[in-house]
Each structure stands twice: as structure tokens, then as C-alpha cells.
Amino acid sequence: MSAPQFWSTPFRYMRWASHEKPAIFFSIFIASLGPVALVGLPPLRHALGDVDPAPIPMTYPIPPGPRVIPKGFDDE
């Protein structure tokens, strides 16, 4: 029993697939770059000087001292 063509000659199969079935080949190729980018891009970003933004505050800052009540907006 012979091995499937892909496992016996993967580069030859990829060349054939890029010519005969380009949509499937290139969609798989681009999708395979996702995990590589997930691991490789953050260190590259930091090496080029990009910094992570400050975290978004989850609470409203409470000013010190007594609360100043605005004048002139009272219901009469």
C-alpha cells in the first residue's frame, strides 16, 4: 500500500494545489499564518517601540472633599 501523495511529497503536492485549487490552497495558507502571528507579532511590536495602552478605568474617580452643588438650576 503506498502512502498518500501529500505525505510522500508535500512540496510537490502544494505546488500542484496552488495551480489546480488556488482558492483552497491560499485560504489554508493564510489561515495557517494566524497562530504564527499570534506568537510572533507582540514581541516584534514591543521591539519596534509600540507600548501597550494604559488599562481602562473600571470605576469613576471620586474627587476629594465635599461635593460642590451647582447654583442656579434649582426648581422653583
Backbone as ProteinMPNN parsed JSONL, in Angstrom:
{"seq_chain_A": "MSAPQFWSTPFRYMRWASHEKPAIFFSIFIASLGPVALVGLPPLRHALGDVDPAPIPMTYPIPPGPRVIPKGFDDE", "coords_chain_A": {"N_chain_A": [[0.853, -1.179, 0.0], [0.662, 2.166, -0.894], [1.863, 5.355, 0.297], [-0.17, 8.27, 0.945], [-0.258, 10.928, -1.492], [0.26, 13.527, -0.519], [1.712, 13.184, 1.912], [3.972, 11.838, 1.059], [5.296, 13.479, -0.822], [5.274, 16.477, 0.027], [5.857, 19.194, -0.827], [5.692, 19.084, -3.576], [3.013, 18.381, -3.832], [1.839, 20.688, -2.73], [2.594, 22.604, -4.627], [1.165, 21.64, -6.85], [-1.447, 21.909, -5.833], [-1.568, 24.687, -5.524], [-1.726, 25.518, -8.144], [-3.887, 24.098, -9.269], [-6.044, 24.249, -7.444], [-6.39, 27.036, -6.349], [-7.882, 28.762, -4.622], [-8.577, 27.229, -2.359], [-6.027, 26.413, -1.524], [-4.632, 28.878, -0.96], [-6.31, 29.998, 0.972], [-6.024, 28.199, 3.075], [-3.295, 28.548, 3.488], [-3.14, 31.284, 4.318], [-4.732, 31.127, 6.615], [-3.141, 29.501, 8.176], [-1.159, 31.236, 8.942], [-2.168, 32.662, 11.06], [-1.887, 31.563, 13.835], [0.902, 31.762, 13.93], [1.312, 34.518, 13.742], [0.051, 35.273, 16.093], [1.825, 34.439, 18.043], [4.244, 35.604, 17.221], [3.964, 38.401, 16.621], [3.468, 40.192, 18.955], [6.051, 40.347, 20.451], [7.584, 41.484, 18.389], [6.27, 43.896, 17.976], [6.761, 45.209, 20.44], [9.53, 45.377, 20.287], [9.836, 47.214, 18.266], [9.072, 49.511, 19.506], [6.418, 50.03, 20.167], [4.025, 50.491, 22.655], [1.945, 48.983, 25.18], [-1.379, 50.149, 25.754], [-2.598, 52.153, 28.545], [-4.561, 50.575, 31.108], [-8.159, 50.565, 30.902], [-10.093, 52.536, 33.113], [-12.141, 51.047, 35.594], [-13.868, 52.136, 37.423], [-15.468, 55.184, 38.456], [-13.568, 58.062, 39.129], [-13.535, 59.346, 42.407], [-13.839, 62.571, 43.53], [-11.797, 64.37, 45.923], [-12.87, 65.812, 49.067], [-15.77, 67.92, 49.94], [-18.877, 67.694, 48.117], [-19.524, 69.836, 45.41], [-22.305, 71.723, 44.892], [-24.099, 72.705, 42.084], [-25.16, 76.081, 41.356], [-28.161, 77.883, 40.653], [-29.757, 76.153, 39.195], [-31.969, 75.24, 40.465], [-35.239, 73.904, 41.076], [-38.173, 75.864, 41.109]], "CA_chain_A": [[0.0, 0.0, 0.0], [1.501, 3.363, -0.985], [1.477, 6.482, 1.145], [-0.868, 9.316, 0.194], [0.656, 11.806, -2.211], [0.663, 14.672, 0.288], [2.727, 12.833, 2.911], [5.2, 11.37, 0.433], [5.963, 14.635, -1.44], [4.39, 17.606, 0.39], [6.079, 20.407, -1.608], [5.155, 18.836, -4.915], [1.555, 18.447, -3.702], [1.459, 22.09, -2.525], [2.732, 23.261, -5.922], [0.022, 21.203, -7.644], [-2.664, 22.503, -5.285], [-1.578, 26.129, -5.79], [-2.114, 25.728, -9.546], [-5.17, 23.486, -9.6], [-7.084, 24.681, -6.499], [-5.748, 28.168, -5.679], [-8.695, 29.338, -3.553], [-8.427, 26.383, -1.174], [-4.622, 26.441, -1.099], [-4.247, 30.142, -0.345], [-7.086, 30.209, 2.197], [-5.359, 27.402, 4.112], [-2.01, 29.187, 3.748], [-3.373, 32.495, 5.11], [-5.235, 30.718, 7.919], [-2.04, 28.941, 8.96], [-0.346, 32.334, 9.447], [-2.798, 33.219, 12.256], [-1.178, 31.203, 15.069], [2.273, 32.286, 13.864], [1.208, 35.939, 14.067], [-0.327, 35.385, 17.498], [3.033, 34.241, 18.846], [5.379, 36.399, 16.774], [3.776, 39.835, 16.498], [3.657, 41.025, 20.149], [7.445, 40.714, 20.701], [8.038, 42.369, 17.327], [5.681, 45.2, 18.264], [7.494, 45.813, 21.558], [10.89, 45.667, 19.827], [9.773, 48.402, 17.425], [8.758, 50.669, 20.333], [4.996, 50.185, 20.46], [3.745, 50.11, 24.046], [0.554, 48.662, 25.468], [-2.061, 51.299, 26.351], [-2.976, 52.036, 29.958], [-5.863, 49.902, 31.223], [-9.333, 51.428, 31.03], [-10.572, 52.502, 34.494], [-13.418, 50.359, 35.77], [-14.696, 52.912, 38.346], [-15.377, 56.621, 38.271], [-12.766, 58.607, 40.225], [-14.279, 60.165, 43.357], [-12.999, 63.71, 43.898], [-11.685, 64.571, 47.371], [-13.57, 66.961, 49.633], [-17.234, 67.913, 49.833], [-19.434, 67.829, 46.777], [-19.942, 71.191, 45.07], [-23.623, 71.694, 44.267], [-24.217, 73.84, 41.178], [-26.152, 77.1, 41.707], [-28.951, 78.423, 39.563], [-30.525, 75.142, 38.491], [-32.988, 74.712, 41.391], [-36.658, 74.001, 40.661], [-38.883, 76.783, 41.989]], "C_chain_A": [[0.895, 1.237, 0.0], [0.958, 4.468, -0.069], [0.712, 7.502, 0.311], [0.131, 10.306, -0.405], [1.129, 12.975, -1.343], [1.798, 14.322, 1.236], [4.023, 12.336, 2.283], [5.982, 12.528, -0.209], [5.134, 15.894, -1.153], [4.609, 18.858, -0.469], [5.55, 20.261, -3.031], [3.635, 18.918, -4.886], [1.095, 19.899, -3.526], [1.583, 22.885, -3.825], [1.561, 22.903, -6.829], [-1.257, 21.876, -7.159], [-2.724, 24.001, -5.544], [-1.979, 26.438, -7.233], [-3.526, 25.236, -9.826], [-6.319, 23.969, -8.715], [-6.564, 25.878, -5.698], [-6.568, 28.739, -4.518], [-8.53, 28.542, -2.255], [-7.004, 26.472, -0.64], [-4.281, 27.728, -0.361], [-5.08, 30.463, 0.892], [-6.487, 29.396, 3.345], [-4.018, 28.03, 4.483], [-2.178, 30.426, 4.631], [-3.875, 32.136, 6.506], [-4.127, 30.132, 8.787], [-1.111, 30.025, 9.492], [-0.912, 32.944, 10.73], [-2.087, 32.843, 13.548], [0.27, 31.705, 15.094], [2.272, 33.76, 14.246], [0.868, 36.141, 15.535], [0.88, 35.263, 18.415], [4.116, 35.249, 18.489], [5.188, 37.908, 16.781], [3.946, 40.638, 17.783], [5.119, 41.318, 20.484], [8.0, 41.66, 19.63], [7.515, 43.791, 17.54], [6.448, 45.926, 19.359], [8.923, 46.169, 21.14], [10.928, 46.924, 18.963], [9.326, 49.641, 18.195], [7.291, 50.896, 20.616], [4.726, 49.694, 21.871], [2.263, 49.793, 24.189], [-0.124, 49.874, 26.102], [-2.371, 51.056, 27.823], [-4.34, 51.362, 30.058], [-6.998, 50.911, 31.419], [-9.82, 51.37, 32.471], [-11.952, 51.858, 34.575], [-14.343, 51.085, 36.744], [-14.517, 54.387, 38.034], [-14.552, 57.187, 39.416], [-13.596, 59.543, 41.103], [-13.384, 61.327, 43.768], [-12.934, 63.869, 45.417], [-12.472, 65.8, 47.818], [-15.071, 66.871, 49.445], [-17.689, 68.152, 48.391], [-19.893, 69.258, 46.556], [-21.265, 71.101, 44.321], [-23.746, 72.907, 43.364], [-25.342, 74.786, 41.59], [-26.918, 77.515, 40.451], [-29.756, 77.41, 38.789], [-31.62, 74.544, 39.367], [-34.382, 74.874, 40.791], [-37.353, 74.928, 41.641], [-40.36, 76.634, 41.863]], "O_chain_A": [[1.802, 1.334, 0.826], [-0.222, 4.502, 0.28], [0.919, 7.593, -0.899], [1.229, 10.49, 0.12], [2.292, 13.37, -1.43], [2.756, 15.086, 1.356], [5.075, 12.407, 2.918], [7.211, 12.547, -0.14], [4.367, 16.329, -2.012], [3.635, 19.528, -0.812], [5.025, 21.213, -3.61], [3.027, 19.461, -5.808], [0.083, 20.302, -4.099], [0.754, 23.755, -4.092], [1.019, 23.775, -7.507], [-2.057, 22.356, -7.962], [-3.807, 24.543, -5.764], [-2.515, 27.511, -7.508], [-4.28, 25.891, -10.545], [-7.451, 24.085, -9.186], [-6.322, 25.755, -4.498], [-5.988, 29.162, -3.518], [-8.363, 29.123, -1.182], [-6.801, 26.593, 0.568], [-3.712, 27.691, 0.73], [-4.587, 31.147, 1.788], [-6.453, 29.873, 4.479], [-3.642, 28.046, 5.655], [-1.431, 30.598, 5.595], [-3.485, 32.777, 7.482], [-4.172, 30.256, 10.011], [-0.339, 29.761, 10.414], [-0.203, 33.675, 11.422], [-1.71, 33.738, 14.304], [0.798, 32.034, 16.156], [3.141, 34.205, 14.997], [1.35, 37.089, 16.155], [0.941, 35.92, 19.454], [4.841, 35.706, 19.373], [6.167, 38.639, 16.933], [4.539, 41.714, 17.717], [5.425, 42.471, 20.787], [8.801, 42.542, 19.94], [8.232, 44.766, 17.31], [6.752, 47.111, 19.231], [9.464, 47.173, 21.604], [11.941, 47.624, 18.93], [9.209, 50.717, 17.608], [6.948, 51.887, 21.26], [5.152, 48.6, 22.242], [1.435, 50.274, 23.416], [0.495, 50.564, 26.912], [-2.403, 49.917, 28.288], [-5.188, 51.554, 29.187], [-6.812, 51.968, 32.023], [-9.954, 50.277, 33.021], [-12.815, 52.097, 33.731], [-15.501, 50.69, 36.885], [-13.528, 54.786, 37.42], [-14.798, 56.837, 40.57], [-14.281, 60.431, 40.595], [-12.292, 61.111, 44.294], [-13.892, 63.546, 46.12], [-12.706, 66.717, 47.03], [-15.591, 65.908, 48.881], [-16.973, 68.734, 47.576], [-20.572, 69.835, 47.406], [-21.348, 70.488, 43.257], [-23.524, 74.031, 43.815], [-26.364, 74.343, 42.115], [-26.385, 77.497, 39.342], [-30.394, 77.773, 37.801], [-32.146, 73.473, 39.063], [-34.666, 75.847, 40.093], [-37.165, 74.814, 42.852], [-41.111, 77.338, 42.539]]}, "name": "protein", "num_of_chains": 1, "seq": "MSAPQFWSTPFRYMRWASHEKPAIFFSIFIASLGPVALVGLPPLRHALGDVDPAPIPMTYPIPPGPRVIPKGFDDE"}
